[in-house]
Amino acid sequence: MTELPLIGGAPVAVEPQLSGAKIGVVTFPGTLDDRDAARAVRLAGGTAVALWHGDTELGDVDAVVIPGGFSYGDYLRAGAISRFAPLMSKIIDAANSDAKLPVLGICNGFQILTESHLLPGSMIKNDHLKFLCRDQVLRVENNTTLWTSDYEAGQEITVPLKNQDGQYIADEKTLDALEAEGRVAFRYVGFNPNGSRRDIAGITNAAGNVVGLMPHPEHAVEPGFGPETNAGTDGLGFFTSVLNKIVGGAQ
């Protein structure tokens, strides 16, 4: 085990075998948080691989992160244009294949996942019609997905949130199914920042390999640069979860 020094805090222990796991990070025109997501992958111990929206092949990545931002300026609807990017076709196929590629969509990435029908429902303007940026408490409702297994069920974590199209909506039948099947991955605690139905902050597909959420775990991975709660590293578990699952499955 080696230690990765972090600015402003104690080093984080990194298992050396995790570095062989490759996590692709997709960049679209208007993506803002791709470098932050790549840094989170590295801090968790993995290898970040830059992917361009126009790529026609995924390469040999073991998982994919679709980061936040305003892809294509959120024209039409947030994520609506990005859904048709050449690389998204490959991601959709890989996520739905027998191999079940792990895919994490953060903020705009979550919007793209709903537009791609990898996840149900849709994202619309915040109910207060304003952009909002704050530290947000979430409760982990499902810790059995590939991206949440390093958390405890019911654990409360604090990560930054920043969005203007963050209101998650779906018809009652879909919402009831998500609840019944345990596919609500995260729920807002104490304050619903955007009017999302049933305080839903993030969901998963039935297989647990695709997860989307509006808050930004990649901004809570390094002491001194995230929320004050738990040294600001509550988001690191997303990335260690998938890396441990990848490495564990390869052994």
C-alpha positions in Angstrom: 0.0 0.0 0.0 1.3 3.5 -0.9 0.2 6.9 0.3 -0.9 9.6 -2.0 -0.2 13.0 -0.5 -3.0 15.5 -0.6 -2.7 19.2 -0.3 -4.3 20.5 2.9 -4.7 17.2 4.7 -3.4 13.8 5.6 -2.3 11.4 2.9 -4.8 8.8 1.6 -3.8 5.2 1.5 -4.0 3.7 -2.0 -4.0 0.0 -2.8 -1.4 -0.4 -5.6 -3.5 -3.0 -7.5 -6.2 -0.4 -8.1 -3.9 1.6 -10.4 -4.4 -1.0 -13.1 -8.2 -0.2 -13.3 -8.9 2.3 -16.1 -11.8 4.7 -15.7 -12.8 6.7 -18.8 -13.9 10.3 -18.3 -16.0 11.7 -21.1 -15.6 15.3 -22.3 -18.4 17.0 -24.4 -18.4 20.6 -25.6 -19.4 22.5 -22.5 -18.2 19.9 -20.0 -16.7 21.6 -16.9 -15.8 18.9 -14.4 -13.9 16.4 -16.4 -10.6 17.2 -14.9 -12.1 17.1 -11.4 -13.6 13.7 -12.1 -10.2 12.5 -13.5 -8.5 13.7 -10.4 -11.0 11.9 -8.2 -10.2 8.7 -10.1 -6.5 9.2 -9.5 -7.0 10.0 -5.8 -9.0 6.8 -5.4 -6.1 4.9 -6.9 -7.2 4.3 -10.4 -6.0 5.4 -13.8 -8.1 8.1 -15.5 -8.5 7.8 -19.3 -9.7 10.9 -21.3 -12.5 10.1 -23.7 -13.8 12.6 -26.3 -17.5 12.7 -27.2 -16.7 12.2 -30.9 -14.7 9.0 -30.3 -16.1 5.9 -32.0 -14.5 3.4 -29.6 -14.4 3.1 -25.9 -11.0 1.3 -25.8 -10.2 -0.9 -22.9 -11.7 1.2 -20.1 -13.2 -0.7 -17.1 -15.8 1.9 -16.3 -16.9 5.4 -17.5 -17.7 8.6 -15.7 -19.9 11.2 -17.5 -19.1 14.4 -15.6 -20.9 17.6 -15.0 -21.1 20.8 -17.0 -23.4 22.3 -19.6 -22.9 20.1 -22.6 -23.9 21.9 -25.8 -25.0 24.8 -23.6 -28.0 22.7 -22.4 -29.8 23.7 -25.7 -33.1 21.9 -26.4 -32.9 20.2 -22.9 -29.9 19.4 -20.7 -28.2 16.4 -22.2 -30.5 16.1 -25.2 -27.8 16.7 -27.8 -25.1 14.8 -26.0 -27.2 11.7 -26.0 -26.5 11.4 -29.7 -22.8 11.7 -29.5 -20.9 8.8 -31.2 -19.3 7.7 -28.0 -22.7 7.6 -26.2 -23.8 4.9 -28.5 -20.8 2.8 -27.4 -21.5 3.5 -23.8 -25.2 2.6 -24.1 -24.3 -0.7 -25.8 -21.6 -1.5 -23.2 -23.8 -0.6 -20.2 -26.6 -2.9 -21.5 -24.3 -5.7 -22.6 -23.7 -8.9 -20.6 -20.5 -7.3 -19.4 -22.5 -4.4 -17.8 -19.9 -1.6 -18.1 -20.1 0.5 -14.9 -21.3 4.1 -15.8 -21.6 7.0 -13.4 -23.4 10.2 -14.5 -22.8 13.3 -12.4 -25.1 16.3 -12.8 -25.1 16.9 -16.5 -24.0 13.3 -16.8 -27.1 12.3 -14.9 -29.2 14.3 -17.4 -27.4 12.6 -20.3 -28.2 9.2 -18.8 -31.9 9.9 -18.6 -31.9 11.3 -22.1 -30.1 8.1 -23.2 -32.8 6.0 -21.4 -30.1 4.2 -19.4 -32.0 5.6 -16.4 -35.7 6.4 -16.2 -37.3 9.8 -15.6 -36.1 13.3 -16.7 -34.5 16.4 -15.4 -36.2 19.8 -15.6 -35.5 23.3 -14.2 -35.2 23.7 -10.5 -38.6 24.5 -9.0 -37.3 27.9 -7.9 -36.0 28.6 -11.4 -32.5 29.6 -10.1 -29.0 28.2 -10.3 -28.1 26.8 -6.8 -24.7 26.0 -5.4 -24.4 24.6 -1.9 -23.0 21.7 0.2 -25.7 19.1 0.3 -26.4 16.3 2.7 -27.4 13.0 1.0 -28.5 9.7 2.5 -27.2 6.5 0.8 -30.4 4.5 0.2 -28.7 1.7 -1.9 -25.2 0.6 -1.2 -25.3 -2.5 -3.4 -24.4 -0.7 -6.7 -21.0 -0.8 -8.3 -20.6 2.9 -7.3 -21.9 2.8 -3.7 -20.6 -0.4 -2.1 -18.0 1.4 0.0 -20.8 3.2 1.9 -23.2 2.0 4.6 -26.9 1.8 3.9 -28.4 4.8 5.5 -25.1 6.6 5.7 -25.3 10.4 5.4 -22.7 12.1 3.3 -22.1 15.7 2.3 -21.0 16.7 -1.2 -21.3 19.9 -3.2 -24.4 20.5 -5.4 -24.6 23.0 -8.3 -27.3 23.0 -10.9 -30.2 24.8 -12.5 -31.8 21.8 -14.2 -31.7 19.5 -11.2 -35.3 18.7 -10.6 -35.8 14.9 -11.1 -39.3 14.0 -12.3 -41.0 10.8 -13.4 -44.6 9.5 -13.5 -46.0 8.0 -10.3 -45.7 4.5 -11.8 -42.0 4.9 -12.4 -41.4 6.5 -9.0 -43.3 3.6 -7.3 -41.2 1.1 -9.2 -37.9 2.8 -8.3 -39.0 2.8 -4.6 -40.2 -0.9 -4.7 -37.1 -2.1 -6.5 -34.6 -0.2 -4.2 -33.4 1.8 -7.1 -33.3 5.2 -5.4 -29.6 5.4 -4.7 -29.5 8.7 -2.9 -32.0 11.1 -1.3 -31.7 14.7 -0.2 -31.7 15.2 3.6 -32.9 18.2 5.4 -33.5 20.3 2.3 -34.7 19.5 -1.2 -32.7 21.9 -3.3 -34.5 21.6 -6.6 -38.0 20.1 -6.1 -37.0 16.6 -7.1 -39.8 14.1 -6.7 -39.7 12.2 -3.4 -36.4 14.0 -2.5 -34.6 11.8 -5.0 -31.0 12.9 -5.6 -29.8 9.9 -7.5 -30.9 6.5 -8.9 -29.6 3.3 -10.3 -30.6 0.9 -13.0 -31.8 -2.6 -12.1 -28.4 -4.2 -12.6 -26.6 -1.6 -10.3 -23.9 -0.8 -12.9 -25.4 2.6 -14.0 -25.8 5.3 -11.4 -26.8 8.9 -11.9 -27.0 11.8 -9.3 -27.2 15.5 -9.4 -24.6 16.4 -6.6 -20.9 16.3 -7.3 -18.9 13.6 -5.4 -15.8 14.5 -7.4 -15.7 17.8 -5.5 -15.5 16.1 -2.2 -12.4 13.9 -2.5 -9.6 15.9 -1.0 -9.1 17.3 2.6 -9.3 21.0 2.6 -11.0 21.4 -0.7 -14.5 20.1 0.0 -17.2 20.4 2.6 -16.1 20.6 6.2 -17.9 17.3 7.1 -15.6 14.3 7.4 -12.6 16.3 6.1 -14.5 17.0 2.8 -13.8 13.5 1.4 -17.3 12.0 1.5 -17.4 11.7 -2.3 -14.3 9.5 -2.6 -16.3 6.4 -1.9 -17.9 6.5 -5.3 -14.6 6.0 -7.0 -13.1 3.5 -4.5 -16.3 1.5 -4.7 -16.1 0.9 -8.5 -12.3 0.4 -8.4 -12.6 -2.2 -5.7 -15.3 -4.0 -7.6 -13.3 -4.0 -10.8 -10.2 -5.3 -9.1 -12.1 -7.8 -7.0 -13.9 -9.1 -10.1 -10.6 -9.5 -12.0 -9.1 -11.7 -9.2 
